[in-house]
Amino acid sequence: MDKNVFNKCEKPSVTEASTGSKATSEDGIPFEALPILTPIDSAAEKRLLRKLDLRVVPVIAFLYMLAFVDRINIGNARIQGLEKDLNMRGQDYNVALCVFFIPYILFEVPSNLLIRKFAPSTWLTSIMVLWGVVTVCQGLTRSYAGLVVCRVLLGLFEAGFFPGCMYLISMYYKRYELQWRFNLFFCTSILSGAFSGVTHPSAHPVWLLPNADPLRLQLLAYALANMAGIGGYNGWRWIFIIEGLATIVAALFARPFIVDWPEKSRFLTPDERQLLLRRLKEDISDVRMDRLDKNARRRAFSDWKIYLSILMYLGVTTTGYSTAYFTPTILFQLGWTSVRAQIMSIPIYLVAATFSLAAAYVSDILRHRFGFIMLGICVATTGYIVLLAQLHSAHAVSVPGRYVAIYLIMAGGYIAQPITLVWVNNNMAGHYKRSISAAMQVGFGNLGGIVASNIYITAQKPTYPVGYGVSLGLLWLTAAAACALLLGLWVENRKRDRGARDYRFDLSAEEVGNLGDEHPRFRFVY
């Protein structure tokens, strides 16, 4: 397939403009907005990229790791007596976990629309301070109802962070520079899984999530739990209080270091800012969607690519959540002690992060996305097949074989998952289109978390036929959606090459300048 981002096209001629108006091309686009054809200084561009790499990703990646810790600390609190102190019974704990996802899914789009109205540094800091306050409140609540309310609010405030960060990063880099940078951000959550904890001596090493057994204790949480009795609070309360306060302090400290939109970036000189904006415009042929008017909303919310992206992400993110359920369980059932099982889980996360970063780097070099998604799916599928083979005989798969299967599932899943996000983002153009697509894909795709929390049935351990089978099936839902997206993008590019979308040039100049990726000059990437 043709890997060119855009067709080479002649510069449209300029029409006479009335007095006081700006000259426009025959396409109705302001002449000054057309691509600049003079070469870019490669040395200046490299210096700019180095500066961006030091400022854009590192700070928000660190904050994302804190968000990950705040999200899972309820599992550590459970071990320290949360359920007993709040008189929780039956499925109360599972309900408290699941209610988090409701606002988390529903408020991602509104949050990503609001971040466009505010400076990202202000918005991201604000929601982080708010979820830090809610985390502290979880440590102060005296009832189960109070815990549920806190979990709902936590989902509400955390909803905008991940898609907001993805949106922000994508506005600083060209399309084939983005995957590597995004994966650096994404891998902080993978690596936190490697170094987040040690196993509590009395607990089985499984994540404390719905339908899971009591689990490991984070290293930090283990230290905080030893504060039990201070101020009359049990140890689980101090886990929430201290980690919540740490989140608030980190957010306020990071505020000056979080970048804002490129056109208002204060850490760049005027010349660097001009160079940044120019290279970004040339990358997408300067097509825009900077106004969220009626036509823009219709184009965004009716885009078939977004709905395929949700299916893609839902399928692969189920595997991401699933590894949290079965990885520690399998390691413990291999006959290892709790401490050894925890230690042996560390290289699994490290290998997954390594493969994820390697795939991102090569994907950017080759300027290709689809093949890497399929590669990840095939690798993870191999792992699931190995684990499903246990259904025929308890000894059908050796201990080393099951251990290797975990590596394959983790590596394959984390190769595919971030690439599904970036591939879709690469094929969106304009501020609002990228904002809406990122939020919808991540938000509704996170339904995979709810699916994963209900398919690993305790009564079916250690073989988990439903859990492994459903996860494998959904992985191939991702493959089917990716194939459909590939075909749709290829067909659409062919139509644009033939001029079948040139009728859009007949729209008003205002609408032509706000078409986003529906502009006839935009070309999709594979």
Summary of the structure (lengths in Angstrom):
residues: 526
radius of gyration: 24.4
end to end distance: 8.3
largest distance: 84.4
contacts: 1864
relative contact order: 0.14
helix: 70%
strand: 2%
